[in-house]
Amino acid sequence: METDEDDLPLVQPVSGPLENSVGELVRNAPSNLRKRNIGLGLPEASEKTEKGESKPESSARRTSFPSDATRIWGEEKIPPRIPGIEDLESPGKWNGVKSSALASDSSNTLPSDQSDNLELLSARERMKINVVRGCISKQDLTFGELRLLGCSSEGFVNDDIRRILWPRLLGLSDTEPDPVAGLDTVHTKIPNEVYQQILKDVVRSTSHFPQESTEDERTALENEMTQMICWVLHRHKKLNYYQGYNDVAATVLMVMGLQRGLQVLEQISLRFLQRFMETTMEKVNQELFFIFALLERVHPTLLQHLENVELFPHFALAEYTTWYAHKYSEHRKLLHRLFDYFLGSPPLMPLYLSTVIVAHRATEIFNTTPDMGHTHKVLCTLPEDLPFENLLVDAKDLYRKYPPDSIENDVRDYDNKRRRKEQEWKRAAEKNRQERERRSRLQVAVPHPRLPYRVGSYRTIAVVTVLALGIYAFLKSSSGLN
């Protein structure tokens, strides 16, 4: 049973100037729209529909999570101690590790970071830290309550707290694991072409690192990120690397460090990202149409506008597959707060957040030149000042009102439209190619008229004629003088 949100003060959405119309759209959306889909979720045991089409939500629903009523601490007598304000303000700390330990422990090469500067914490954030400490101290704390803490306003606030609670959200033990050996050579146990692609992407992930980190620190972080990715892929042969996974790994590394981050990244991959790591992205391409199915209910006019410019929801692919880690790599405080939210939410929640963000930007989209290129560019560029705390609440409300099972039939309908449209584009492209080839053959076959070889060109004729007339005139005048 889910914990009542009223039991947790100071974690409600911020009201006032940040309030936007998206919440009203969600609350006022007609719940009876297309009733044929409500409650028609297909049996989870069936992987395909009668037409052989894969269900967009099947693997996401199949992932097992501890129930909300399960106790976090189990048989443990004493819950772990969560750092308070007085602990977090101790100088020279990063992720709960003293800076003096960083030099001696190669598994914690993380430099200091200003995004966790306690002096910049607002009064609300400081109060949320106290709320978290009070809740965590409860012996009977449940997973539902812990997820609610991470999803509610401000999340877990600080990376020192996340180091303790992220593993717990994923069902991992609170005790530090034994160091994993052989990380220096783990890359030899995955295909070399995959390893080479990882190296290229890791080099492009440096925006996740603190700006003041030295060259040696950056090199060490790149090496650890590569080891984390290769370790997960080696342990789970069915998981395939995709571009963007490096951004998730970078975020985990910056919070958890290398050794603890190995387990956290592994669990995130198995519980949330497994669909992205299949052989193809076909299932992911279909799931993106949850955005359209939700916009149909929340903002049908905006959906019509996007369909008129023939735009598919693939503008949200990077946001979905990286949990916004690619978009907000330089805004680590926001990014880590989003990870708090997603770790405590169902796997499809990033699509619900993308939907409310698109609805929030409706006026901006309507004012954009109505063509595919301009609209796609706007939607791929997220503003820096989005009121995320409000949008996260709206996304949660939208999920409760329209859970995935209630709209998955519409998702398949939109995906089928996409397939038909792509076939039309392919046929048009093939027709244009054949027409170009036909014209090219005609140009080669038609002979171009040329002047006889002895004549050469009109310019030669003109020059010779002028010279002949000149010589004739000169000779004529000479004979007259004689």
Order of alpha helices (4+ residues) and beta strands (2+ residues): alpha-alpha-alpha-beta-beta-alpha-alpha-alpha-alpha-alpha-alpha-alpha-alpha-alpha-alpha-alpha-alpha-alpha-alpha-alpha-alpha-alpha-alpha-alpha
